[in-house]
Amino acid sequence: MDMQSVSLSLHDESEGYEISPARVPMAVLRNFTKDVDDFLKGESGEIDTASLAVSVVHGSIGIRTEPIAHAGLFADLRRLSTSALLDGIDVRRRKVVERWQKMARSHRKVWITISTPALAQPLVVSAATDFRADDADQWVRVERYLQGEVVEMGGTRTVNAHIRLPDGRTLIAESSREVFRSDKVNRLYKVAMARIAAEYNVVTREYRDVRLLAFEEHHNALDEASLARLTERGAKAWKDVPSASSWVDGMRGNKA
């Protein structure tokens, strides 16, 4: 296929002014560039974004790639141009579009456009669009306990905790200052038991809109006194059995 550039632009007037390369909140720029990186790279990493040359352009702020030819990316762009259902596209790109759609619905002065010569007209993600997955109605509200390593916590405008789960995923849970203020234990870089409320997708097993309610105490240390009591109880129960292994073999029907 022919090599073509791709332009991804964020239009944002939610701060009371139109963002541009000359003026943009740092957090907005950081989040958008991360999303663009994820969208281009995809789950398979088919595009090496570390070596990809881009230009920053107006509109309100846009990122334009050098000409590229990656079948997976352009196939997903064509799907997005013909259907609002996200099930058939790359998993990582799907998550980015879902984030953009959620953001656009929350802030009606925010929208994203994606344009390339491969498409007849630019793709738009806005409050008027409805990009979604077929499993979008499989979300249920849950409250549960999760164990993981707290790798980041705090914040000024948004207070949250970043919890790395045993499967490697990092869960970002919003909370309140009071939760952190009342917690007397230093949780950072330690395994903790978190009580959360969230929406849980029973199909994809993903969490969203996660809120940290509290940290709960849990003890992995061996209770020496309890172990001694159990050992003593076991010894009394087996004291009349000359050989435990022979007894087990007999119960199984094995004969020496």
N, C-alpha and C positions, 0 to 999 in steps of 0.2 A: 504494500500500500504506500501511497505518497506520504512524505513527511509533512506534517502540518503543525502549526503552533496552536496552543490552547490558552485562552484567557479566562481567568476566574476573577470576578470583581465583587467587592463588598460595597453595597450602598447603605450608608448609615447616617440618619439625621436625628437619632434618638437623643443625642447629647445637646440638641439645640442648634447644631451647625452640621453642615455636610462634611464628613471626614474626607481627607485627601492626603496625598503623600506629604503635603506641607504641614498637616495637623491631624493627628489621630491619637486617641488614647493608647498608651503602651499595651494595656491588657487586651484591647480589641485587636491590635496589630499582631500580638503574640498568638492569640487564639486563632485568628484567621490564617496566619501562615502555617500553623500546625495543622489546621484542617485541610489546607491546600496540599501540604506535604502528604498527608494520609490519603487524600483523594487521588492524587497522581500516582502514588506508589502502589496502592491497593494491598490486599492481603498477601499476594504472592511476591510483592516487591519487584514487579516487572520493570519499573522505572527506577533507576538509581538517582534519587533526588539529591543525594549528596554531591553529585558531580553535574547535575542539571543546571544549565545557565538560564536565568530568568531576568526579566526586567519589571520594575515597579512602575505602573502607569496610572493615570487618572481614571476615576470612574466608579464610585468615589475613590476607592483605592483598589487597584487591580494588580494581578501577577500574571505576566505573559511568559510562557515557556518559549524556548527555542524550538524550531521545527523538530517534531518527534514522530515516530511511527511505532505505535504499540497497539496491537490488535485488541487486547482485552480492554484497554481504556476507551478506545473509540467505539467498540461494541457496546459498552455500558452507556456511553453518551447517546448512542442511537436509541437504546432501549428507553432511557430517560426522556428522550424527545417524543416518544410515541405512547408512553404509559406512565401513570403515576404510581404503579405498583413496583416495589423495590425488590421483590423476592428473587428476581433473576440476575441481579447485579452483584458484583464483588462485595463480600461481607464488609470490608473496611470502608468502601465507598458508600455502601448503604448506611452505615452508622453516621458518616459525615453528613449525608443528605438529611437523615433524620434529625440530626442536631440543628442543621440549618433551617429545616422546616419548623421545628419547635421554637427556635429563636425568632423566626419571622412572624410566627403567630403571637408570640409574647410582646414583640416590639414592631408595631405596624409600619414604622419608619425605617425598617431594616429589610433588605432583600439582597439576594445573590444572583448574579448572572454568569453563565458559562457560554462562551462562544468559541467557535472554530470553523474554518472553511468546510469541515466535514458535515456540518449541520446547516440545514436550510435557514434556520433562525436560532437566536440564542436561547438557551435554557434559562428559565427563571424559577427561583424558589422564593416565594413570598407568602404573605398572609392569605392571598387568594388561591394559592395552589394547595394540593393535598397529597403530597408524596407520602406513601405509607406502605407497609408490608401487609400481606394477607393475614399474618398472625397478630395484627395490631390489636385485635379485640381479645387476645389471650392474656392480657395483663390483669393481675389480681393484687389487691392490697394485702400486704402481709406485715406481721411484726415478728421478728425472730432474732436469735442469737447467732453471731458470726465470730469466728476466731481468726485473727490475722495479725500481722506486724504493722504497727502504726509507724509510717515512714514520714508523715508530715502532719502538722496540726496547727491551728490558729488562724490568723488572717485579720485584716483590718475591716474591710467592707463586708466580706463574706467569711463567716467563721465555719471551718470545716476540718475534717480529719481524713487523711488519705490512708486507707487500710489495705495492705497487700495480702490477698487471700492465699491459701495453700496452693491453688491452681495457677498462681502467677498473676491473676488479674488484680488491678488496683481499684478499689471502690472509693469514690469520693462522697463522703457523707456530710451534708450540711448539719449544723448544730447551732447551739446558742452559747454565748459567753458564759452563762450560768453553769452549763454542763462542765466546761473546762475549769471554771473558777472553783466549783465545789469538789472537783476531783483532786484528791490529795496525793495521788500516785503519779510519778513521772512515767508516762506511757511511751514516750518517743523511742523508736527503734527497739521496742519490746513487743512480744506477743501479748495481745489483750483479747478479752471477750467483750464484744460490743453488742448492745441491744439496739436494734435499728427498726425503723418503720420505712417501708418502701413499696414500690410497685414491682411485681415479679412476673416475668413472662414464663408461663408454664411450658412453652414450646422451646424457646431459645435459652431459658434459664438465666436470663439477664435481669439486672436490677436497674431501676431508674427512679428519680425523685427520692433519693435515699436521705433519710434523716437519722442522725445519731441521737438516741434518747439517753443513753447512759453507758458507762463502762461498768461491767460487773466483775467481781472478784472470782477468779478460778485458781485452783491449786493443782499443779502437776507434780509437786514434790511427793516423795514417798513418805507415807505415814508409818514410821518405824514401830510405834506402839500398836497400831492396828495390825500390821504384818505379824508382829510377835503373837498377838492374840489368836490370829487365824492359824498360825503355825502350831500353836499349842492345842487348839481345838482339833486340828487335823491329826496331830500325833495321838490324842486320846481316842479319836474315832477309829484309828488303824492299829491300835496297840495289840489287839488280839489276832491280827493277821500276820503270819510269819513272813510272807513274801507278797508284796503288793503286785509285782509283775505276774507271779503265778496265779494270784487271785483273778487278775484281769484276763489272763489267758483262759482260765477256767470259765469265766463268764462268757467269753467269746466262743467257747466250744473247742478251743485248741487243747490238745493233749500232748504232754511232754513225751 
